[in-house]
Amino acid sequence: MDGTERKNIKPGIEVAIVLKEDQRTGHLTEGVVKDLLTKSSHHPHGIKVRLEDGSVGRVKKLL
């Protein structure tokens, strides 16, 4: 599954995101989706989400 399509991401699923400050290194942060922040159905860099711990980033992988 793909992190660039909004339909694949729902609150409660586990994902790996890249935080804004980690975009250069590509370091991924894992967590559970709390909110979807991207309104469009597709985003080429990944749908932006907020995790339950408050981290915000773009989805790179669904776990």
N, C-alpha and C positions, 0 to 999 in steps of 0.2 A: 504494500500500500504506500501511498504517496502523501507526503506532508504539504504538497502544494495545492491540494484540493480540499476545500472546506468540508465537503460531504463526508470525508474520511475521518474527521476529527470531532469527537464529542466530549463533553465534560465527563471526567471519571476515567478516561483511558490513560495509559502510561505512554509517555513520549520522551524523546531526546530533543532538546532545543539548543540553539546557539544563542547565547546572550549577546547584546550589542557590543559589550567590551571584549567578547571572545571571537568576533567575526574574523579578525586577522589570523588568529591561531586555529580556528575551527573547533575549539574545545567544546564538547557537548555536555549539557546538564540534563540529568534525567529527573522526571517527576510526573505527577498526575495533573491533568488539565482541570483547571477551575473555570476559566472563562475564555471564550474565543474573542479576540480583539479585531481581527480582520473581518470586514463586512462583505467583501467581494467573494465570489465562489472559487476563485483561483488567484494565487500569487506565485510568481516564478521563483521567489526566494524562500517560500514556505509561509504557511498561515501563522500569524502572530497570535500567541496565547499567553495567558497568565497561569502559572502553576499554583498549586495549593499553598506552596511556601512563599508565594508573592513574586517569584522570578518571572520576568517577561522576556520572551524571545520568539524566534521563528522555528517552527517544527522542521526538523531534518529527518527524523525517523520515528515510526510508530513501533512501540515495543510489545 
